[in-house]
Amino acid sequence: MGYTTEFSGKFQLDRPLFDFQALYLLDFARTRRVKRSLSILTTIPDPGREAVGLPLGEEGGYFINESHPQAAESVIDENRPPKGQPGLYCQWQPTSDGCAIEWNGHEKFYRYVEWLQYLIIHFIIPWGYQLNGTVTYSGELSSDRGQIVVVDNRIVQPQDAEDKLAFATSPVLVPQSVWVGLYAVHNADPTRLVSWVATLQRAIDLGYPETASWIEENLTKLYAPGIDRGFVSIETGEMFLPSCYPIGN
């Protein structure tokens, strides 16, 4: 199951990465990006991250020493990435010579534009590099074809990459009348939210028809992302993060 996109080409750096930077990015792409406990991470050595001068980051976002015996204990939620990261895996990595960034060849690379924007903001720019180039992509659907174009650390195609990253890492805004229904379903049975059909029916049963209508109208664009990132009421600012996934190892 899942959807696979393939990529051809590389984004060139203006000069080679230092070995410790390339090794960090390779490990960053290799590890599952999950929410972790900072109090536990502070007791775990992380030499690859320390070599590039990075902190642990919010919810352990920069941590890479996944193979350490205690690393599993630090996981808070293995089904959600740390705050600010758009997914569980970043599949952009340095080339073997450290002169470019390319796809690592693994299947099911989601939010690839958002991940590239993340790398530019968090690593490429702070480390003082310039990234340029064009990579073509081809999804399983014949209509899913295109290019990603980077000019001097800016993704010019597709447009609005910064907004895409912000949206992919933020809770979903919903009207209060919808939020209260989603929250009521969550309080009754958090596991139900995994199934939009079950959630829709439960919302109706609990007396929230507006929530049911909203789910039906916004299933893929807003409901599914909200399950991962949470829902915020537009009117009150109240927020909750669905706990419908199993947590832990």
C-alpha positions in Angstrom: 0.0 0.0 0.0 1.0 3.6 -0.4 2.1 5.8 -3.2 5.6 6.0 -4.7 7.2 8.9 -6.6 10.5 8.6 -8.4 13.0 11.4 -8.9 15.7 12.1 -11.4 18.5 14.6 -11.1 20.4 16.4 -8.3 20.5 19.7 -6.6 24.0 21.0 -6.7 25.8 22.7 -3.8 28.3 25.5 -4.4 31.0 23.5 -2.7 31.3 20.0 -1.1 29.9 19.4 2.3 32.4 18.6 5.1 32.4 14.9 5.9 30.7 15.4 9.3 27.9 17.4 7.6 27.4 14.8 4.9 27.4 12.0 7.5 24.8 13.9 9.6 22.5 14.3 6.6 22.8 10.7 5.7 21.8 9.6 9.2 19.0 12.2 9.3 17.6 10.6 6.1 18.1 7.1 7.4 16.3 7.6 10.8 12.6 7.6 11.4 11.7 11.2 12.5 9.6 10.7 15.6 8.6 12.7 18.7 11.0 12.0 21.5 11.5 12.9 25.2 14.2 15.5 25.6 14.8 14.5 29.2 15.8 11.0 28.0 17.7 12.3 25.0 20.0 14.4 27.2 21.4 11.1 28.6 22.1 9.6 25.2 25.3 10.4 23.3 24.7 11.8 19.8 28.1 12.4 18.3 26.9 12.9 14.7 24.6 15.7 15.7 27.1 17.2 18.1 29.8 17.3 15.3 27.6 19.7 13.3 26.8 21.8 16.3 23.1 21.2 16.5 21.0 21.1 19.6 18.5 18.3 20.2 15.8 20.4 18.7 12.1 20.6 19.7 10.9 17.1 20.5 14.3 15.7 19.5 14.0 16.9 15.9 17.8 16.9 15.3 18.5 13.6 17.1 20.0 10.9 14.9 21.6 8.2 17.2 18.6 5.9 16.7 20.8 2.8 17.2 21.7 3.6 20.8 20.2 1.0 23.2 18.3 3.7 25.1 17.0 5.5 22.0 13.8 3.4 21.9 12.9 4.6 25.5 12.9 8.2 24.3 10.1 7.7 21.8 6.9 9.5 22.8 4.9 8.8 19.6 6.4 6.7 16.8 3.6 7.7 14.4 4.2 11.4 14.5 7.2 13.5 13.6 8.7 16.2 15.9 7.2 19.7 15.7 8.3 21.5 12.5 9.1 18.3 10.5 6.7 17.4 7.7 6.8 13.6 7.9 8.4 10.5 9.3 11.1 10.1 6.7 13.2 12.6 4.8 14.5 10.9 1.6 16.8 13.7 0.4 20.4 12.9 1.1 23.9 14.0 0.1 25.6 12.4 -2.9 28.6 10.2 -2.3 31.0 13.1 -3.1 29.0 15.6 -0.9 28.6 18.0 -3.8 24.8 17.7 -4.2 21.5 16.6 -2.7 19.6 13.7 -4.3 16.7 11.2 -3.7 17.9 8.2 -1.7 15.9 5.8 -4.0 13.5 4.6 -1.3 9.8 4.2 -2.1 6.8 6.2 -0.7 8.5 9.6 -0.3 5.7 11.9 0.8 5.9 15.8 1.2 9.1 15.9 -0.7 8.9 19.6 -1.5 8.3 20.4 2.2 11.2 18.2 3.2 13.5 20.0 0.7 12.4 23.3 2.1 13.1 22.0 5.6 16.7 21.0 4.7 17.3 24.4 3.1 16.1 26.3 6.1 17.6 24.1 8.8 20.9 22.9 7.3 21.9 24.3 3.9 21.5 28.0 4.8 22.8 27.9 8.4 25.9 26.0 7.2 26.5 28.7 4.5 25.9 26.7 1.3 24.0 27.6 -1.9 21.8 25.0 -3.5 20.7 25.1 -7.2 19.3 22.7 -9.7 16.3 20.9 -11.2 15.0 17.5 -10.3 12.1 15.9 -12.2 9.5 13.7 -10.5 7.2 11.0 -11.7 4.4 9.5 -9.6 2.3 6.4 -10.1 -0.4 8.4 -11.8 0.3 9.5 -15.4 -0.8 13.0 -14.5 1.7 13.3 -11.6 4.7 14.6 -13.4 6.7 17.8 -12.9 9.9 19.5 -11.8 11.3 20.9 -8.6 13.5 23.9 -9.3 15.8 25.5 -6.8 17.6 28.8 -7.4 20.0 30.1 -4.8 18.4 28.3 -1.9 14.9 29.2 -3.0 12.4 26.7 -4.4 10.9 28.5 -7.3 8.9 25.5 -8.7 6.5 24.5 -7.3 5.6 27.9 -5.9 5.0 28.7 -2.2 7.3 26.0 -0.8 7.6 28.0 2.5 3.8 28.0 2.8 3.6 24.3 2.0 6.0 23.5 4.8 4.2 25.8 7.3 0.9 24.1 6.4 2.4 20.6 6.6 3.7 21.2 10.2 0.7 23.2 11.7 -2.6 22.0 13.2 -5.6 22.2 10.9 -7.9 25.2 11.5 -11.6 24.4 11.7 -14.8 26.3 12.6 -15.7 25.9 16.3 -18.9 24.1 15.4 -16.8 21.4 13.7 -14.1 21.4 16.4 -16.5 20.6 19.2 -17.8 17.6 17.2 -14.4 16.2 16.5 -13.4 16.7 20.1 -16.5 15.0 21.3 -15.8 12.0 19.1 -12.2 11.9 20.3 -13.3 12.0 24.0 -15.8 9.2 23.4 -13.3 6.9 21.7 -9.9 8.3 20.3 -9.3 5.2 18.2 -12.4 5.9 16.2 -10.8 8.9 14.4 -8.6 6.7 12.3 -11.7 5.7 10.4 -13.4 8.8 8.8 -16.5 6.7 8.2 -16.8 5.8 11.9 -16.0 9.3 13.0 -18.6 10.8 10.6 -21.3 8.4 11.9 -20.3 9.0 15.6 -20.5 12.7 15.0 -24.1 12.3 13.8 -25.0 10.1 16.7 -23.6 12.6 19.1 -25.6 15.5 17.5 -22.9 17.2 15.5 -24.2 17.2 11.9 -21.9 20.1 10.9 -18.9 18.0 11.9 -20.1 15.1 9.8 -20.6 17.4 6.7 -17.2 19.0 7.1 -15.5 15.6 7.2 -17.2 14.5 4.1 -16.3 17.7 2.3 -12.7 17.9 3.5 -11.6 14.3 3.8 -8.2 14.3 2.1 -7.2 18.0 2.3 -8.0 18.8 5.9 -9.4 15.8 7.9 -6.5 13.4 7.2 -3.8 16.0 7.9 -5.6 17.0 11.1 -5.4 13.4 12.4 -1.6 13.8 12.2 -1.2 17.4 13.3 -4.2 18.2 15.4 -7.2 20.5 15.1 -7.5 24.1 16.2 -10.8 26.1 16.5 -10.7 29.2 14.4 -12.8 31.1 16.9 -11.4 30.1 20.3 -7.9 28.8 19.5 -8.6 25.6 21.4 -6.5 22.7 20.1 -6.3 19.0 20.5 -4.0 16.3 19.0 -5.8 13.1 18.2 -4.4 10.1 20.2 -5.9 7.5 17.9 -2.6 5.9 17.0 -0.8 3.3 19.2 2.0 5.1 21.1 5.4 3.6 21.8 7.4 0.9 20.0 
